Amino acid sequence: MGSIAFEPHTIQLPHFPVTGSLTDSPFNIAHAWAEKFNLAVDTQDISALTSLLYEHCWWRDRLALTWDFRTHQGQDKVTEYLKENLFLSQTRNIQIRQDGAFPPSLSSVGEGLQWVQAIFDFETNVGSGSGVIRLVQDQDGEWKAYAVSTSLQNLNGHEERTGLSRPSGANNSLTGGSMGGNWYERRQQQINFETQNPTVLIIGAGM
């Protein structure tokens, strides 16, 4: 059989596993990368952004940098995408989550391949979002982003009402709710149109 032709869409995995034990915690490694990224964004330093990306990196964006779903592969293409949309969307203030269900950790995903992965939160000019980052070491031992995913989660002024902002359900009390009264009394107000006008559909209203 002849040799298999090179597939242009072949994924280039990192070839530099973590040597020995980590000299710092996964959180500190991810936090240090995020601080460098935030500084590069604040100063609009494109070369600094590029230096934080692995040569064969990936960036998957869902509605955060643009109002679209985009995936880019390769340091040059990702840098160009960030250059065109990162500052325009005002994506900033990346904060690594230290606690929660998925704290920063070192993961082995294959023979000779390890990365530090973490979840982060960020802000844009229209809302806030979250993402996942996977960092690998290059030949010089520098931690760089191999895979980054960003996703817009909330729009400013229209945040999801969860946690402490969740409705309390006090409308079922005798005095709760803007209409006042218990459920039966509020229902009677609706039936009698005491608090709102009826919705009317006029059929056959010609000349």
C-alpha positions in Angstrom: 0.0 0.0 0.0 1.2 3.5 -0.7 1.8 6.1 2.0 -1.2 8.0 3.3 -1.4 11.5 2.0 -1.2 14.3 4.6 -4.6 15.5 5.6 -4.7 19.3 5.8 -7.3 19.1 8.6 -5.1 16.8 10.8 -5.1 18.1 14.4 -1.6 19.0 15.6 -1.4 18.0 19.2 1.2 19.4 21.5 4.4 17.4 21.8 5.8 18.8 25.1 4.4 16.9 28.2 4.9 18.4 31.6 8.3 17.3 32.8 8.4 16.1 36.4 6.0 17.5 38.9 4.4 21.0 38.6 6.5 23.8 40.2 3.2 25.6 40.9 -0.5 24.9 41.4 -2.8 24.6 38.4 -4.7 27.6 39.7 -1.6 29.8 39.9 -0.5 28.7 36.4 -3.9 29.5 34.9 -4.1 32.7 36.9 -0.7 33.9 35.7 -1.7 33.3 32.1 -5.0 35.2 32.6 -3.1 38.1 34.2 -0.8 38.3 31.2 -3.8 38.1 28.8 -5.7 40.9 30.7 -2.6 43.1 30.5 -2.2 42.5 26.8 -5.9 43.4 26.2 -5.6 46.5 28.3 -2.6 47.7 26.4 -3.9 46.3 23.1 -0.5 44.5 22.6 -1.1 42.1 19.8 2.4 40.6 20.0 1.9 39.9 23.7 -1.4 38.1 22.8 0.3 36.0 20.2 3.0 35.0 22.6 0.3 33.5 24.9 -1.0 31.2 22.2 0.4 27.7 21.3 1.5 27.4 17.7 -1.4 25.0 16.8 -3.9 26.5 19.2 -7.7 26.5 18.8 -10.3 29.1 19.8 -14.0 28.3 19.9 -16.2 31.4 20.4 -20.0 31.4 20.9 -21.6 34.8 20.6 -19.0 36.5 22.9 -16.5 38.2 20.5 -19.1 38.3 17.6 -22.8 37.6 17.3 -21.9 34.2 15.8 -20.4 30.8 16.4 -16.7 30.8 15.2 -13.9 28.3 15.4 -10.3 29.1 14.4 -7.2 27.0 14.5 -3.6 28.0 14.4 -1.7 30.9 16.1 -1.9 33.2 13.1 -5.6 32.8 12.5 -6.6 33.0 16.1 -4.4 36.1 16.5 -6.1 37.7 13.5 -9.5 36.9 14.9 -8.7 38.4 18.3 -7.2 41.4 16.6 -10.4 42.0 14.7 -12.9 41.3 17.4 -11.4 41.2 20.9 -11.1 45.0 21.4 -14.3 45.7 19.5 -16.3 43.5 21.9 -14.3 44.8 24.8 -13.7 41.3 26.1 -11.8 41.8 29.4 -11.3 41.0 33.0 -10.7 37.2 32.7 -10.9 35.6 36.1 -10.0 32.0 36.8 -12.5 30.1 38.9 -10.6 28.7 41.9 -13.5 26.7 43.4 -16.6 24.9 42.2 -17.3 21.7 40.4 -14.3 22.0 38.0 -11.4 23.7 39.8 -8.1 24.2 37.9 -6.4 20.8 37.4 -3.6 19.0 35.6 -5.1 16.4 33.2 -3.4 13.6 31.2 -5.3 13.2 27.9 -3.0 10.8 26.2 0.5 9.4 26.2 3.0 12.3 26.4 0.2 14.9 26.5 -0.8 16.8 29.6 -2.4 20.2 30.1 -3.7 22.5 32.8 -7.4 23.2 32.4 -9.5 25.7 34.1 -12.9 27.6 33.8 -12.9 31.3 33.7 -15.4 34.2 33.7 -15.1 37.4 31.7 -16.9 40.6 30.7 -17.8 42.2 27.3 -19.4 45.5 26.3 -22.9 43.8 26.2 -22.7 41.2 28.9 -20.7 38.5 30.7 -19.7 35.0 29.9 -17.6 32.0 30.8 -15.1 29.8 29.1 -12.6 26.9 29.4 -8.9 27.1 28.8 -6.3 24.4 28.4 -2.7 25.3 28.8 0.4 23.4 27.6 4.1 23.9 28.0 6.3 24.7 25.0 9.9 23.7 24.6 11.0 26.6 26.8 8.6 25.5 29.6 6.3 28.5 29.0 2.6 27.9 29.5 0.5 28.7 26.4 -3.1 28.3 25.4 -3.7 25.3 23.3 -7.5 25.4 23.4 -9.8 28.3 24.5 -13.6 28.3 24.5 -15.6 31.5 25.2 -19.4 31.7 25.5 -21.7 34.7 26.2 -23.9 33.8 29.1 -25.8 37.0 30.1 -26.8 40.3 28.6 -26.4 43.4 30.7 -29.8 44.4 32.2 -31.3 41.0 31.3 -29.4 38.7 33.5 -30.9 35.3 34.3 -32.7 35.5 37.7 -30.9 32.8 39.6 -29.7 32.4 43.2 -30.4 35.4 45.3 -32.1 37.2 42.4 -34.6 34.4 41.9 -38.3 35.5 42.4 -39.3 34.8 46.0 -42.8 33.6 45.2 -44.3 36.1 47.7 -47.3 36.8 45.3 -49.2 34.0 47.0 -49.3 35.9 50.3 -52.3 38.0 51.3 -50.4 41.2 50.6 -47.7 40.0 48.1 -47.3 41.1 44.5 -47.9 44.4 42.7 -51.6 43.6 42.4 -52.1 42.8 46.1 -54.3 40.2 47.6 -54.1 36.4 47.5 -54.3 34.3 44.3 -58.1 34.2 44.2 -58.4 38.0 44.7 -55.8 38.7 42.1 -57.6 36.3 39.6 -60.8 38.2 40.2 -59.1 41.5 39.4 -57.8 40.0 36.2 -61.3 38.7 35.2 -62.9 42.1 35.9 -60.0 43.9 34.1 -59.4 46.0 37.2 -55.6 46.3 36.6 -55.2 45.9 32.8 -57.2 46.3 29.6 -58.6 43.3 27.7 -56.9 42.1 24.6 -59.4 42.6 21.7 -59.4 41.0 18.3 -61.9 42.6 15.9 -63.1 40.4 13.1 -64.9 41.8 10.0 -64.3 45.4 10.8 -64.5 46.7 7.3 -65.9 50.0 6.0 
